[in-house]
Amino acid sequence: MSYDKSRKLKSIVSDKRQLEIRRESLLEQMDLVKEQLLESQSNVRTRVLQVQKEELGNTLESIQSELNELNDEIQKIGVVVSEHAILKFISETNRLDIDEIINAMIPPKVKKIIAKLGNGEMKHNGMIIVFRNNTVVTTYKDER
């Protein structure tokens, strides 16, 4: 559950950042249009700039509304505790021996294979072990 919250939060934060970047760009465009509007001498040019300004304003309102919704979603998710933080807490408070778990996951013979190959996947005790640059990056149940 925490992992799903974490993924959702990352997605929302990414969406939010994209909207913030888009908003900043539109604000810059709005400033430019305002400047041009002030400098404009022609009624036709003035009207075109006013329409552009209104469109940018509407788009900015829409983006602000989306940002507000994303902020509300972030607030609803609340605090997320990563799996890494949980494991570090358990390890640091001596409630779990991480080395013992590592040795159960990858006994010496498996460590030798990983050290020799460096990158890849292998089966061990009903699990698939995925490793990159001599680092086990994930494991999952062998469903085959």
C-alpha positions in Angstrom: 0.0 0.0 0.0 2.8 2.4 0.9 4.5 1.6 -2.5 1.2 2.5 -4.4 0.9 5.7 -2.4 4.5 6.5 -3.2 4.1 5.9 -6.9 0.9 8.0 -7.0 2.6 10.8 -5.1 5.5 10.8 -7.6 3.1 10.9 -10.5 1.1 13.8 -9.0 4.3 15.7 -8.1 5.5 15.2 -11.7 2.2 16.4 -13.1 2.3 19.4 -10.8 5.8 20.3 -11.8 4.8 20.2 -15.5 1.8 22.4 -14.8 4.0 24.8 -12.8 6.5 25.1 -15.7 3.6 25.6 -18.2 2.1 28.2 -15.9 5.4 30.1 -15.7 5.7 30.1 -19.5 2.1 31.4 -19.8 2.8 34.1 -17.2 5.8 35.2 -19.3 3.7 35.3 -22.4 1.0 37.2 -20.5 3.6 39.8 -19.5 4.8 40.1 -23.1 1.2 40.6 -24.4 0.6 43.2 -21.7 3.7 45.1 -22.8 2.7 44.9 -26.4 -0.8 46.0 -25.5 0.5 49.1 -23.8 2.8 49.9 -26.7 0.1 49.2 -29.3 -1.2 52.2 -31.4 -3.6 50.4 -33.7 -7.1 49.5 -32.6 -7.0 46.2 -34.5 -3.7 45.3 -33.0 -5.0 46.3 -29.6 -8.1 44.0 -30.0 -5.9 41.0 -31.1 -3.7 41.5 -28.0 -6.7 41.8 -25.7 -8.1 38.5 -27.1 -4.6 36.9 -26.6 -4.6 38.3 -23.0 -8.0 36.9 -22.3 -7.1 33.4 -23.7 -3.9 33.3 -21.7 -5.8 34.4 -18.6 -8.4 31.6 -19.1 -5.6 29.0 -19.6 -3.8 30.3 -16.5 -7.0 29.9 -14.5 -7.5 26.4 -15.8 -3.9 25.4 -14.9 -4.3 27.0 -11.4 -7.4 25.0 -10.9 -5.6 21.8 -11.9 -2.7 22.7 -9.6 -5.2 23.2 -6.7 -6.7 19.8 -7.4 -3.2 18.1 -7.4 -2.3 19.9 -4.2 -5.6 18.6 -2.7 -4.7 15.0 -3.8 -1.2 15.3 -2.3 -2.8 16.4 1.0 -5.2 13.4 0.9 -2.3 11.0 0.3 -0.6 12.4 3.4 2.8 11.3 4.6 4.4 8.4 2.7 7.1 6.3 4.3 9.4 4.6 1.8 10.3 0.9 2.1 13.9 1.9 2.4 13.1 4.1 5.4 11.1 1.3 7.1 14.0 -1.1 6.6 16.5 1.4 7.9 14.3 2.0 11.0 13.9 -1.7 11.7 17.6 -2.3 11.1 18.8 0.7 13.3 16.5 -0.2 16.1 17.8 -3.8 16.1 14.4 -5.3 15.4 15.7 -7.1 12.3 19.0 -8.3 11.2 19.4 -7.0 7.6 22.6 -9.1 7.1 20.8 -12.2 8.0 18.1 -11.4 5.4 20.7 -10.6 2.7 22.4 -13.9 3.4 19.1 -15.8 3.1 18.4 -13.9 -0.2 21.8 -14.4 -1.7 23.9 -17.1 -0.2 27.7 -17.2 -0.9 27.3 -19.3 -4.1 24.7 -16.9 -5.5 27.0 -13.9 -4.6 29.8 -15.5 -6.6 27.6 -15.9 -9.6 26.4 -12.3 -9.4 30.0 -11.1 -9.0 31.0 -13.0 -12.1 28.1 -11.9 -14.3 27.7 -8.4 -13.0 24.3 -7.9 -14.7 21.3 -10.2 -15.3 18.7 -12.3 -13.7 18.8 -15.7 -12.0 16.4 -18.1 -10.2 17.1 -19.0 -6.6 14.7 -20.7 -4.1 11.6 -19.9 -6.2 12.6 -16.3 -6.7 14.0 -14.3 -9.6 16.9 -12.1 -8.5 17.6 -9.1 -10.8 21.0 -7.5 -10.5 22.8 -4.6 -12.2 26.5 -3.7 -11.7 26.8 -6.4 -9.0 23.9 -4.9 -7.1 20.7 -6.8 -6.5 18.0 -4.3 -7.5 14.9 -6.4 -7.0 13.5 -9.8 -6.5 10.2 -11.3 -7.3 8.4 -14.7 -7.1 9.1 -17.0 -10.0 5.6 -17.6 -11.4 6.6 -20.0 -14.2 
